[in-house]
Amino acid sequence: MRVGSRTGIAIEQHRLKMRQMRVGTAVAMSFLLRLIINAVALLITAYVIPGIQLGAARPHPTTNDWITLLFVALIFGLVNAAIRPILIVLSLPLEIITLGLFIFVINAFMLLLTSWIARALGLGFRVDRFLTALLGALIISIVSFVLNRALTRTL
């Protein structure tokens, strides 16, 4: 084997490692962006809807309230990533009949499930009723859409 070919292989291996690092960094940045968007959407929703209680939406939030907001946003993201697709597939006939409006009912259930999990973990997040969750899901959808559009186009 020639010396030049060893150098070429080493360069290619280095390029491959750099590409893998960029992909890993992009995935981590995408995850953090999603977490922040969920947190902002939940915070705005808690400000607007009286039946949704979140410590960070109070007048003088503490550091613990902000940490709770991040944990609730993480739970909300995990619930939406794991359970929501299954419910969408199972309710496909209803989605077709309602021309996609049933998705708001599913989103409301995801918000209620997030509230239930957060309360079980002792986190300060609560959604009072289904109608409150339905309105909250609508606001979260709008805020998430706007933030996704604004942030993904600028990044």
N, C-alpha and C positions, 0 to 999 in steps of 0.2 A: 504494500500500500504506500502511496506517495504521501509526502508531507502536506502537499497542497490539498489533497482530498480529505485528510484528517481535519484540517482547518475549515474546509467547507462544511463538513459534517458538524463540527462544533458550532459554526455560525448558524446552521439550520436548527440545531437543537436549542440554541439561545433564542432564535426568533420564535420557535414554537413555545418556549417557556414564557416569553414576553406576551404572545398572543393569548395564552391561557391566563396570565395575570390580568390582562385587559378585560377578558370575558368575566373573570371572577370579580373584578372591581366594578364592572358594569352591573352585574347581578346585585352586588351589595348596595350600590347607589340606587338602583331601581327599587329595592326593598325599602331602603330608608326613605326614599321619596314617597312611596306608597303609604308608609307608616305616618309620615308627616301630613300627607293629604287626608288620611283617615282621621288623624287627631284634630286637624283644623275643621274638618266637616263635622265631627262630633261636637267640638267646642261651639261652633256657630249654631248648631242645632239645639244644644242645651241653652244657649242664650235666647233663642227665638221661641222655643216651645216650652211652656211652663211645666208640663208634665214629665219633662226629662231632667233629672237631677244629676249634676256633675260638679264636683268640688271646684274645678278650675274655672267654671262659669260664674262663680260667685264674685262679689265685688273685690275681695282681697284674698286671692288664692295663695296657698302656701306652696312650698317646694314639694311637699307630699302630694298636693292636688295635681301638680303638673306631672309628677311621676305616675300617678293614678291614671291621668289622661293618656299617657303613652302606653300603659299596660292595657287599658280599655281599647285603645286603637289597635294594639297588637291582637287582642282577642277578637275584635271585630274583623280584622283582616283574615285571621285564621279561620273563623267561622265562615266568612264569605268564600274563602278559597276551598274549604273542605266540604261544606254541607250544601251551600247554595247551588253548585252545579248539579248535584244529585236531585235536589228539589225541582230545579228547572226542567230536567229531563222527565221526571215523574209527572210533572204538571203540564207537559207539552200540549195535550188536548185543550186544557183551559187557556193556555197561552194563545193558542190559535183562535179559539172562540172569542176571547176578549181582545184580540188584536194586540197582544203583548202587555195589556194593562195589568194582568195578574202578577206580573213581575214586581209591582209595588207591594202586593200582599206578601210575596216571598221575602222582599227586602224588609218589610215590617217584622216578619217572623225572625229574620236574622238579627234585627235590632233587639227584639225581645229576648232571644236566646243569648245575645251578648250581655244583656242586663242580668239575666238569670245566672250566667256563669260568673260575671263580675261580683254579684252579691254573694254567691257561694264562696268566692275567694276573699270576701271581705273588702272589696274595692267600693269606693263611693260613687257608683253609677247605678241609676235606677230609671226605668221607663214604667210609667204608671199603668197605662191601658193600651189596648190594641189600636184605638183611633189615634192616640198620641204617637205610637210607633209608626203608624201609617204616614202621618204628617212628617214625622222625623225622618223616615226613609225617603220621602220626597225631597226634603231639604238636603239630606246627605247626598242624594243622587245628583242634584243640581250643583251643589258646591264641589263635589268630587269631579264632575264633568268639567266645570269651569277651570278648576285648578289643574286638572290633567292637561287640558288644552293649553293653558297659559304656560305651565312649567315644562311640558315636553317639547313645545315649539321653541322655547328659549334655550333649552339645554342641548 
